[in-house]
Amino acid sequence: MEGAIIKTYYAQKNNIDPKDIVVVSVMPCTSKKTEAAREQLVNADGLKDVDIVITTRELARMIREAGMDFNALPEEGPDADLLGEYTGAAVIFGATGGVMEAAVRTVADILEEKDLPEFEYKAVRGVDADIKEAELTLGGKNIRVAVAHSTAAARKLLDAIKDGSAPEYTFIEIMGCSGGCVCGGGQPQVPAQKLMDIDIRAERAKALYEEDSIMPQRKSHKNSQVDKLYKEFLGAPNGHLAHELLHTTYAKREIYPDSILEE
């Protein structure tokens, strides 16, 4: 999504030809490399939303090879002029349940029609269960949600929905990696010996929630730059332009043949 915004809104604001912009995304997920090449993420002028994807592990290797000492660098935040602001809700996206909680923080304010002082929804946090369920009452409405992390858990949840054994959910979050994106395939690897003593999924999630707790704004709709983006460029949420730039489509694909079964 940000790649599409950079090559439209950002380009217009800075009088840059989108053809002269190269978007590089640093991601915890190796699948983002394939995603960047999807034909649905190429605009009408033939420009890809994201040109290059490197993983966090690849970036770490580049930093080491360049001999950079991060401890010797001055403290510095992201560029503040455009698209640099983020909230605590953005930080927790990387943990299983984080996308759900970030969305509920905003939905709760909308349904209750006020800025709620209590907005931590811990029922959807944690890695002890591969499928987490919770019931919330927001604006007088009962909201049932489900969170699944790992493809095995996703299959289990989706099969239950298909056969009718699962309750009716208002909102479902599914992440392909156990623990969420923070434990993606492109993340720094942890020696097996250490994994015997700690749950790296929980430790990484803990770090995200700690950062979230100290952020000045912790709700997505409190991001002033995103609010400005909609007012100046995208228009109404879920409007035509927002839908065109921030949404994608998928097509059914054939199941990849299993060479073992074929034999």
Rosetta blueprint (number, residue, H / E / L):
1 M L
2 E H
3 G H
4 A H
5 I H
6 I H
7 K H
8 T H
9 Y H
10 Y H
11 A H
12 Q H
13 K H
14 N L
15 N L
16 I L
17 D L
18 P H
19 K H
20 D H
21 I L
22 V L
23 V L
24 V E
25 S E
26 V E
27 M E
28 P L
29 C L
30 T L
31 S H
32 K H
33 K H
34 T H
35 E H
36 A H
37 A L
38 R L
39 E H
40 Q H
41 L H
42 V E
43 N L
44 A L
45 D L
46 G L
47 L L
48 K E
49 D L
50 V L
51 D L
52 I E
53 V E
54 I E
55 T E
56 T H
57 R H
58 E H
59 L H
60 A H
61 R H
62 M H
63 I H
64 R H
65 E H
66 A L
67 G L
68 M L
69 D L
70 F H
71 N H
72 A H
73 L L
74 P L
75 E L
76 E L
77 G L
78 P L
79 D L
80 A L
81 D L
82 L L
83 L L
84 G L
85 E L
86 Y L
87 T L
88 G H
89 A H
90 A H
91 V H
92 I H
93 F H
94 G H
95 A L
96 T L
97 G L
98 G H
99 V H
100 M H
101 E H
102 A H
103 A H
104 V H
105 R H
106 T H
107 V H
108 A H
109 D H
110 I H
111 L H
112 E H
113 E L
114 K L
115 D L
116 L L
117 P L
118 E L
119 F L
120 E L
121 Y L
122 K H
123 A H
124 V H
125 R L
126 G L
127 V L
128 D L
129 A L
130 D L
131 I E
132 K E
133 E E
134 A E
135 E E
136 L E
137 T E
138 L E
139 G L
140 G L
141 K E
142 N E
143 I E
144 R E
145 V E
146 A E
147 V E
148 A E
149 H E
150 S L
151 T H
152 A H
153 A H
154 A H
155 R H
156 K H
157 L H
158 L H
159 D H
160 A H
161 I H
162 K H
163 D H
164 G L
165 S L
166 A L
167 P L
168 E L
169 Y L
170 T L
171 F E
172 I E
173 E E
174 I E
175 M E
176 G L
177 C L
178 S L
179 G L
180 G L
181 C H
182 V H
183 C H
184 G L
185 G L
186 G L
187 Q L
188 P L
189 Q L
190 V L
191 P L
192 A H
193 Q H
194 K H
195 L H
196 M L
197 D L
198 I L
199 D L
200 I H
201 R H
202 A H
203 E H
204 R H
205 A H
206 K H
207 A H
208 L H
209 Y H
210 E H
211 E H
212 D H
213 S H
214 I L
215 M L
216 P L
217 Q L
218 R L
219 K L
220 S H
221 H H
222 K H
223 N L
224 S H
225 Q H
226 V H
227 D H
228 K H
229 L H
230 Y H
231 K H
232 E H
233 F H
234 L H
235 G L
236 A L
237 P L
238 N L
239 G L
240 H H
241 L H
242 A H
243 H H
244 E H
245 L H
246 L H
247 H L
248 T L
249 T L
250 Y L
251 A L
252 K L
253 R L
254 E L
255 I L
256 Y L
257 P L
258 D L
259 S H
260 I H
261 L H
262 E H
263 E L
